[in-house]
Each structure stands twice: as structure tokens, then as C-alpha cells.
């Protein structure tokens, strides 16, 4: 436990040297990306990652995860197909977005786009063949982006397991219809929230298959 805490302090040291709430978002992302450490406390089939201590995994459905804090909910999707096939797309800066950044680093594709919807901030952050979406109030914006990039930057894939998975169920994987390289002016999760009124809080979380349009 002591070793893990020391590694965590080192991992977050570049971010911890600045006031996250007042820092430039681009600087926060670059600092996390440059961390040389690989630290994981969440193990899945084909990948693992580090989850910040103030967050918890509420639900896992396939490669979709619902991650919660006391203030907001993250929706994580890990795109095994894009990773396995080394798919990449160039991100085009969106001048109409509140924040639009290309965060590709060391060959790992990525972008951050934030749009304001109904006085809330829709965050879409894709990096390292995985994507997180969430909706927050302005005061949580930098904090949420920091946690999200930590999760995405620490994802480590197991090539052997992924190759076996793709070989065993390649038809099912080919039906995946959620494109992590695309951004939207509105979120599938926000649409679910408006229809069911369950986004805030964790009394009942959305069915990820329904949100993704899968049955």
C-alpha cells in the first residue's frame, strides 16, 4: 500500500504543482501525458487502468463503464477494435466549441472537446483508443478533465488477450457502432438524461446498451 501511494504521488506531481481549478487545461493534459509511470488499480479483460481514489466504478458492461464521483458521472468506452486495427483519424479543431484541442501524444491519438449545453459543460475526451464523456458544472470542469485524462493515459492493453478476443468473436466486434473519433454537439447520455431524468445522482444509471443503440 505504501508503494502504491508513493507511485500515485509521483504520478500526480506535475498536476499537483499547479492549481487545477485555475490552470490551463492544455497544461494539465500535457503534464499527465508525460508521466512515465504505468499504474493500475482496475483490471479488465484486455486492459487495465488507474482510477483516481475519489472515483468509483459503478457499472461495467462489456467495454463500457460508468464511473462516479460525489458530483458527477463519467461514461468510459474502451475501443478494442480501433486499438487492435490501429485505426486513427485526424481531429479537426472546432472553432465553435468552448474548448477544442488535439491531444495526440507519442503516437497515441486523442482530442478534447468541450461544448456548453443548457449551462452545463459537455466534455468529450478521447485518448489512447478510449473515450470518456461527462456533463459537469463549470466549477468542476478542470477537475473532471484531469481525472478523465489520468484514466485514459494509464490504460494499458494486453495484446495477447485482445487478439484472442478478436479471433473468437470478430463478428460481434465488427458490429460496434460507437465511433470514438467523432464528436457531437450533444451527447447520447444527455439525450438519455432528458428522456429519463436520471443523469444527476446514481439512483438509477442508464443502460449502456440502450444508450449506445445496442440491443
VEXBARO-91777 format. One record per residue (C-alpha): x, y, z; residue number from 1. Coordinates in steps of 0.5 Angstrom, whole numbers, plus 2048, in hexadecimal, padded with zeros to 3 digits. Example, Ala and Ser with C-alpha at 12.3 -4.5 7.8 and 13.67 -1.06 7.14 Angstrom:
// residues 2
@u->819 | v->7F7 | w->810 | nr->1
@u->81B | v->7FE | w->80E | nr->2
END
This chain:
// residues 215
@u->800 | v->800 | w->800 | nr->1
@u->806 | v->805 | w->802 | nr->2
@u->809 | v->804 | w->7FB | nr->3
@u->802 | v->805 | w->7F7 | nr->4
@u->801 | v->80B | w->7FB | nr->5
@u->809 | v->80E | w->7F9 | nr->6
@u->807 | v->80C | w->7F2 | nr->7
@u->801 | v->810 | w->7F2 | nr->8
@u->804 | v->816 | w->7F5 | nr->9
@u->80A | v->816 | w->7EF | nr->10
@u->804 | v->815 | w->7EA | nr->11
@u->800 | v->81B | w->7EC | nr->12
@u->806 | v->81F | w->7EE | nr->13
@u->806 | v->823 | w->7E7 | nr->14
@u->7FF | v->825 | w->7E8 | nr->15
@u->800 | v->826 | w->7F0 | nr->16
@u->805 | v->82B | w->7EF | nr->17
@u->7FF | v->830 | w->7EC | nr->18
@u->7F8 | v->832 | w->7EE | nr->19
@u->7F4 | v->82D | w->7EA | nr->20
@u->7EE | v->832 | w->7EA | nr->21
@u->7F2 | v->838 | w->7E7 | nr->22
@u->7F7 | v->834 | w->7E3 | nr->23
@u->7F7 | v->834 | w->7DB | nr->24
@u->7F3 | v->82D | w->7D9 | nr->25
@u->7F8 | v->82C | w->7D4 | nr->26
@u->7FE | v->82C | w->7D9 | nr->27
@u->7FA | v->828 | w->7DD | nr->28
@u->7FA | v->823 | w->7D8 | nr->29
@u->801 | v->823 | w->7D6 | nr->30
@u->803 | v->822 | w->7DD | nr->31
@u->7FF | v->81C | w->7DE | nr->32
@u->801 | v->819 | w->7D7 | nr->33
@u->809 | v->81A | w->7D8 | nr->34
@u->808 | v->816 | w->7DF | nr->35
@u->80D | v->810 | w->7DD | nr->36
@u->809 | v->80B | w->7E2 | nr->37
@u->804 | v->806 | w->7E1 | nr->38
@u->800 | v->805 | w->7E7 | nr->39
@u->7FA | v->801 | w->7E7 | nr->40
@u->7F4 | v->7FF | w->7EC | nr->41
@u->7EF | v->7FD | w->7E8 | nr->42
@u->7F0 | v->7F6 | w->7E4 | nr->43
@u->7EB | v->7F4 | w->7DE | nr->44
@u->7EB | v->7EF | w->7D8 | nr->45
@u->7F0 | v->7F2 | w->7D3 | nr->46
@u->7F2 | v->7F8 | w->7D7 | nr->47
@u->7F4 | v->7FC | w->7DE | nr->48
@u->7F4 | v->803 | w->7E0 | nr->49
@u->7F5 | v->807 | w->7E6 | nr->50
@u->7EE | v->80A | w->7EA | nr->51
@u->7EF | v->810 | w->7EE | nr->52
@u->7EE | v->80F | w->7F5 | nr->53
@u->7E8 | v->814 | w->7F6 | nr->54
@u->7E4 | v->810 | w->7F0 | nr->55
@u->7E1 | v->809 | w->7F0 | nr->56
@u->7DF | v->804 | w->7EA | nr->57
@u->7D7 | v->804 | w->7EB | nr->58
@u->7D6 | v->7FF | w->7E5 | nr->59
@u->7D9 | v->7FB | w->7E0 | nr->60
@u->7D6 | v->7F9 | w->7D9 | nr->61
@u->7DB | v->7F6 | w->7D4 | nr->62
@u->7E0 | v->7FB | w->7D3 | nr->63
@u->7DB | v->801 | w->7D5 | nr->64
@u->7DC | v->803 | w->7DD | nr->65
@u->7D8 | v->808 | w->7E1 | nr->66
@u->7DD | v->80C | w->7E6 | nr->67
@u->7DA | v->810 | w->7EB | nr->68
@u->7DC | v->816 | w->7F0 | nr->69
@u->7D8 | v->819 | w->7F5 | nr->70
@u->7D7 | v->81F | w->7F0 | nr->71
@u->7D7 | v->81C | w->7E9 | nr->72
@u->7D7 | v->815 | w->7E5 | nr->73
@u->7DC | v->813 | w->7E0 | nr->74
@u->7DA | v->80F | w->7DA | nr->75
@u->7E0 | v->80B | w->7D7 | nr->76
@u->7E0 | v->807 | w->7D1 | nr->77
@u->7E7 | v->803 | w->7CF | nr->78
@u->7E7 | v->802 | w->7C8 | nr->79
@u->7EA | v->7FB | w->7C7 | nr->80
@u->7E9 | v->7FB | w->7BF | nr->81
@u->7ED | v->801 | w->7BE | nr->82
@u->7F2 | v->7FF | w->7C2 | nr->83
@u->7F3 | v->7F8 | w->7BF | nr->84
@u->7F3 | v->7FB | w->7B8 | nr->85
@u->7F7 | v->801 | w->7BA | nr->86
@u->7F2 | v->806 | w->7B7 | nr->87
@u->7F3 | v->80D | w->7B7 | nr->88
@u->7EF | v->814 | w->7B5 | nr->89
@u->7F2 | v->81B | w->7B5 | nr->90
@u->7EE | v->81F | w->7B9 | nr->91
@u->7EB | v->826 | w->7B6 | nr->92
@u->7EB | v->82C | w->7BB | nr->93
@u->7E4 | v->82E | w->7BD | nr->94
@u->7E4 | v->836 | w->7BD | nr->95
@u->7DD | v->836 | w->7BF | nr->96
@u->7DF | v->831 | w->7C6 | nr->97
@u->7E0 | v->834 | w->7CC | nr->98
@u->7E7 | v->830 | w->7CC | nr->99
@u->7EA | v->82C | w->7C6 | nr->100
@u->7F1 | v->829 | w->7C7 | nr->101
@u->7F5 | v->824 | w->7C3 | nr->102
@u->7F8 | v->820 | w->7C9 | nr->103
@u->7FB | v->81A | w->7C5 | nr->104
@u->802 | v->819 | w->7C8 | nr->105
@u->808 | v->814 | w->7C7 | nr->106
@u->803 | v->811 | w->7C1 | nr->107
@u->7FD | v->810 | w->7C6 | nr->108
@u->7F7 | v->813 | w->7C2 | nr->109
@u->7F3 | v->818 | w->7C6 | nr->110
@u->7EF | v->81E | w->7C7 | nr->111
@u->7EB | v->822 | w->7CC | nr->112
@u->7E5 | v->826 | w->7CA | nr->113
@u->7E0 | v->82A | w->7CF | nr->114
@u->7D9 | v->82D | w->7CD | nr->115
@u->7D4 | v->831 | w->7D1 | nr->116
@u->7CD | v->82E | w->7D1 | nr->117
@u->7C8 | v->831 | w->7D6 | nr->118
@u->7CD | v->834 | w->7DA | nr->119
@u->7D1 | v->82D | w->7DB | nr->120
@u->7D7 | v->82B | w->7D8 | nr->121
@u->7D7 | v->825 | w->7D4 | nr->122
@u->7DE | v->822 | w->7D4 | nr->123
@u->7E1 | v->81D | w->7CE | nr->124
@u->7E8 | v->81B | w->7CF | nr->125
@u->7EB | v->815 | w->7CB | nr->126
@u->7F2 | v->813 | w->7CC | nr->127
@u->7F6 | v->80C | w->7CC | nr->128
@u->7F0 | v->809 | w->7C8 | nr->129
@u->7EB | v->80A | w->7CD | nr->130
@u->7E6 | v->810 | w->7CF | nr->131
@u->7E2 | v->813 | w->7D5 | nr->132
@u->7DC | v->817 | w->7D4 | nr->133
@u->7D9 | v->81B | w->7DA | nr->134
@u->7D5 | v->821 | w->7DC | nr->135
@u->7D7 | v->826 | w->7E1 | nr->136
@u->7D6 | v->82D | w->7E4 | nr->137
@u->7DB | v->832 | w->7E3 | nr->138
@u->7DF | v->832 | w->7E9 | nr->139
@u->7E0 | v->82A | w->7E8 | nr->140
@u->7E3 | v->82B | w->7E1 | nr->141
@u->7EA | v->82B | w->7E2 | nr->142
@u->7EA | v->825 | w->7E8 | nr->143
@u->7E6 | v->821 | w->7E3 | nr->144
@u->7EA | v->822 | w->7DD | nr->145
@u->7F0 | v->820 | w->7E2 | nr->146
@u->7ED | v->81A | w->7E5 | nr->147
@u->7EB | v->818 | w->7DE | nr->148
@u->7F2 | v->818 | w->7DA | nr->149
@u->7F5 | v->814 | w->7E0 | nr->150
@u->7F0 | v->80F | w->7DF | nr->151
@u->7F2 | v->80F | w->7D7 | nr->152
@u->7F9 | v->810 | w->7D8 | nr->153
@u->7FA | v->80A | w->7DC | nr->154
@u->7F6 | v->805 | w->7D8 | nr->155
@u->7FB | v->7FF | w->7D6 | nr->156
@u->7F9 | v->7FA | w->7D1 | nr->157
@u->7FA | v->7F3 | w->7D2 | nr->158
@u->7FB | v->7F1 | w->7CA | nr->159
@u->7FB | v->7E9 | w->7CB | nr->160
@u->7F4 | v->7E9 | w->7CF | nr->161
@u->7F2 | v->7EE | w->7C9 | nr->162
@u->7F4 | v->7EA | w->7C4 | nr->163
@u->7F0 | v->7E4 | w->7C6 | nr->164
@u->7EA | v->7E8 | w->7C8 | nr->165
@u->7EA | v->7EB | w->7C1 | nr->166
@u->7EB | v->7E4 | w->7BE | nr->167
@u->7E6 | v->7E1 | w->7C2 | nr->168
@u->7E0 | v->7E6 | w->7C1 | nr->169
@u->7E2 | v->7EA | w->7BB | nr->170
@u->7DB | v->7EB | w->7B8 | nr->171
@u->7D9 | v->7ED | w->7BF | nr->172
@u->7DE | v->7F2 | w->7BF | nr->173
@u->7DD | v->7F5 | w->7B8 | nr->174
@u->7D6 | v->7F7 | w->7BA | nr->175
@u->7D9 | v->7FC | w->7BF | nr->176
@u->7D5 | v->803 | w->7BC | nr->177
@u->7D8 | v->808 | w->7C1 | nr->178
@u->7DE | v->80C | w->7BE | nr->179
@u->7E3 | v->80F | w->7C3 | nr->180
@u->7E6 | v->813 | w->7BE | nr->181
@u->7DF | v->817 | w->7BD | nr->182
@u->7DD | v->81D | w->7C1 | nr->183
@u->7D6 | v->81F | w->7C2 | nr->184
@u->7D2 | v->826 | w->7C3 | nr->185
@u->7CE | v->822 | w->7C8 | nr->186
@u->7CF | v->81B | w->7CC | nr->187
@u->7CC | v->815 | w->7CC | nr->188
@u->7CC | v->815 | w->7D3 | nr->189
@u->7C9 | v->81C | w->7D3 | nr->190
@u->7C3 | v->819 | w->7CF | nr->191
@u->7C2 | v->813 | w->7D4 | nr->192
@u->7C2 | v->818 | w->7DA | nr->193
@u->7BD | v->81D | w->7D6 | nr->194
@u->7B8 | v->817 | w->7D5 | nr->195
@u->7B9 | v->813 | w->7DB | nr->196
@u->7BB | v->819 | w->7E0 | nr->197
@u->7C1 | v->814 | w->7E4 | nr->198
@u->7C7 | v->817 | w->7E2 | nr->199
@u->7C9 | v->81B | w->7E8 | nr->200
@u->7CA | v->816 | w->7EE | nr->201
@u->7CB | v->80F | w->7EE | nr->202
@u->7C4 | v->80C | w->7F0 | nr->203
@u->7C3 | v->809 | w->7E9 | nr->204
@u->7C8 | v->809 | w->7E4 | nr->205
@u->7C7 | v->809 | w->7DC | nr->206
@u->7C7 | v->802 | w->7D9 | nr->207
@u->7CD | v->803 | w->7D5 | nr->208
@u->7CB | v->7FE | w->7CF | nr->209
@u->7C5 | v->803 | w->7CE | nr->210
@u->7C9 | v->809 | w->7CF | nr->211
@u->7CE | v->806 | w->7C9 | nr->212
@u->7C8 | v->804 | w->7C5 | nr->213
@u->7CA | v->7FD | w->7C6 | nr->214
@u->7C5 | v->7F7 | w->7C8 | nr->215
END
